[in-house]
Amino acid sequence: MEERVKQEREAIQNLELDAQLWKTLGALPHEDVCRRSLTSYDPHLHSYHVQVLNESYQVFAREMAIREADDRKASLSIELRLMILQYLIDAKELPLVGKWVTEKELKNGEMFYRGVHSLEMFKNPLEEKFGHRPDDFLEAGLSIGGGKVNYGDIGLKFQALPRIPVLSILWAADDEFSAKVNFLFDPTIEHHLALDTIWGLVRVITFKLLEF
């Protein structure tokens, strides 16, 4: 019973946060949002167009709704919705630094990404599923818009959001070592998304890979 109450309380908090984000987005000039986030705005539909991985989403600030462009009835996770909204609100006009860092190298990341926020909860199932099947890891990544890069045994670069690249690397298991998966980011990600939202972004990518 305690666990159920906790889950319901967290759900209410998420909905309240969602509503506050909608209010903030609705007060921002469309031109400013589009310039910062590298997105577009349809004045006829009153909606932003946002690309997440290989899928397009329409964001209707007036209706407080986000819909997948190709499947308007699709159910979208709270992590995906918060990620899109926060990105539209907080994205900055910054060039990429051009290097890759771990989550713990981000500002305050060493403290945040531990315990319940450790990315190991996403890395471990990927290692279990693809550790002996690196070709499937590649195919899964390509199927959601990733591109092959020369890192590890299989490296995949995702354009998670217009200003946010994410690198996922698999070192396949062998007779001597267990499989290892890692996620790397351009340091500018911390200017576009909060640390907990970056956690949600990794969750979104992981679940899509595991669906393959």
C-alpha positions in Angstrom: 0.0 0.0 0.0 2.8 2.4 0.9 4.5 1.8 -2.5 1.2 2.5 -4.3 0.7 5.7 -2.4 4.3 6.8 -3.3 3.7 6.0 -7.0 0.5 8.0 -7.0 2.1 10.9 -5.3 5.0 10.9 -7.8 2.5 10.7 -10.7 0.7 13.8 -9.3 4.0 15.7 -9.0 4.9 14.8 -12.5 1.6 16.1 -13.8 2.0 19.4 -11.9 5.5 19.8 -13.2 4.1 19.1 -16.7 1.5 21.8 -16.3 4.1 24.4 -15.1 6.3 23.6 -18.1 3.3 24.2 -20.5 2.7 27.5 -18.9 6.3 28.5 -19.3 6.5 27.4 -22.9 3.2 29.2 -23.8 4.7 32.5 -22.6 7.8 32.3 -24.8 8.0 34.0 -28.3 7.9 31.3 -31.0 10.8 32.8 -32.9 13.0 32.6 -29.8 12.1 29.0 -29.1 12.7 27.9 -32.6 16.1 29.7 -32.9 17.4 28.3 -29.7 16.1 24.8 -30.1 16.6 24.4 -33.9 12.9 23.5 -34.2 10.1 24.9 -36.3 6.6 26.4 -35.6 3.4 26.0 -37.6 1.3 29.1 -37.1 -1.7 27.5 -38.6 -1.7 24.5 -36.2 -0.1 26.5 -33.4 2.4 23.7 -32.9 6.1 23.2 -32.7 7.8 20.5 -34.7 10.5 18.6 -32.8 12.6 15.7 -34.0 13.6 13.1 -31.4 15.8 10.4 -32.8 14.1 9.3 -36.0 10.6 10.3 -35.0 8.8 13.7 -35.3 6.5 15.2 -32.7 4.0 18.0 -32.7 3.9 20.1 -29.6 0.6 22.0 -29.1 1.2 24.6 -26.3 -2.4 25.8 -26.3 -3.8 22.3 -25.9 -0.9 21.2 -23.6 -0.4 18.1 -25.8 2.4 16.4 -27.6 1.6 13.9 -30.4 3.7 11.7 -32.5 3.3 13.1 -36.1 2.8 9.6 -37.6 0.7 8.2 -34.9 -1.3 10.9 -33.1 -2.9 8.3 -30.7 0.4 6.9 -29.5 1.0 6.9 -25.8 4.0 9.0 -24.9 6.0 8.4 -21.7 6.4 11.1 -19.1 10.1 11.1 -19.6 9.7 11.8 -23.3 7.2 14.6 -22.7 9.2 16.3 -20.1 12.3 16.0 -22.2 10.7 17.7 -25.2 9.1 20.5 -23.1 12.2 21.2 -21.1 14.3 21.3 -24.3 12.0 23.8 -26.0 12.2 26.0 -22.9 15.8 25.7 -22.0 17.8 25.0 -25.2 20.7 27.4 -25.7 22.4 28.7 -28.9 25.6 26.9 -28.2 28.0 25.2 -30.6 29.1 21.7 -29.7 32.3 21.3 -27.8 33.2 18.4 -29.9 34.3 15.9 -27.3 32.5 13.1 -25.4 32.1 12.9 -21.7 30.3 10.5 -19.3 27.3 11.5 -17.2 29.5 11.8 -14.2 31.7 14.4 -15.9 28.8 16.7 -16.2 28.4 19.4 -13.6 27.2 17.8 -10.4 26.9 14.5 -12.3 29.2 12.6 -9.9 26.8 13.2 -7.1 23.6 12.8 -9.1 24.2 9.7 -11.1 24.3 7.2 -8.3 21.8 5.0 -6.5 18.3 5.3 -8.1 19.7 7.7 -10.8 22.6 5.5 -11.8 22.7 4.8 -15.6 23.7 1.2 -14.8 20.0 0.4 -14.6 19.9 1.1 -18.4 23.3 -0.2 -19.3 22.8 -3.6 -17.7 19.8 -4.8 -19.7 21.5 -3.6 -22.9 24.6 -5.6 -22.0 22.5 -8.7 -21.3 20.5 -8.5 -24.5 23.3 -7.4 -26.9 26.5 -8.5 -25.2 26.8 -11.6 -27.4 24.9 -10.1 -30.3 26.8 -6.9 -31.4 25.3 -7.0 -34.9 21.8 -6.8 -33.4 22.9 -3.8 -31.3 23.9 -2.1 -34.5 20.7 -3.0 -36.2 18.6 -1.8 -33.3 20.5 1.5 -33.2 20.1 2.0 -37.0 16.4 1.3 -36.7 15.9 4.3 -34.4 18.0 6.7 -36.4 21.5 6.0 -35.0 24.6 6.1 -37.2 27.6 3.8 -36.9 30.8 5.4 -35.5 34.2 3.9 -34.7 34.0 3.4 -31.0 34.2 0.1 -29.1 33.0 -3.0 -30.9 29.9 -1.1 -32.0 29.5 2.6 -31.6 26.2 4.4 -32.3 25.7 8.1 -32.6 22.1 9.4 -32.0 20.8 12.8 -32.7 18.5 12.7 -29.7 17.3 16.3 -30.1 18.4 18.9 -32.6 21.2 20.2 -30.4 21.9 17.0 -28.4 24.0 14.2 -29.8 24.4 11.0 -27.7 26.9 8.3 -28.2 26.2 4.7 -27.1 29.1 2.2 -27.2 29.0 -1.6 -26.9 32.1 -3.7 -26.0 30.9 -7.2 -26.8 31.4 -10.1 -24.3 34.3 -12.5 -25.0 36.0 -15.4 -23.1 37.8 -12.9 -20.9 35.5 -9.9 -20.4 31.8 -9.3 -19.8 29.9 -7.0 -22.1 30.0 -3.3 -21.4 27.7 -0.5 -22.6 28.3 3.2 -22.1 26.6 6.4 -22.9 28.6 9.6 -23.7 27.5 13.2 -24.2 28.7 16.5 -25.6 29.3 18.7 -22.6 26.7 21.2 -23.9 23.9 18.9 -23.0 23.9 20.2 -19.4 22.9 23.6 -20.8 19.8 22.2 -22.5 18.5 19.6 -20.1 18.6 19.1 -16.3 20.5 16.1 -15.0 17.3 14.2 -14.2 15.9 14.9 -17.7 19.2 13.5 -19.2 18.5 10.4 -17.1 15.1 10.3 -18.8 16.6 10.7 -22.2 18.9 7.7 -21.7 15.8 5.8 -20.5 14.0 6.7 -23.8 16.9 5.5 -25.9 17.4 2.3 -23.9 13.7 1.3 -24.1 13.7 1.9 -27.9 16.8 -0.3 -28.3 15.4 -3.0 -26.2 12.2 -3.1 -28.3 14.2 -4.3 -31.3 
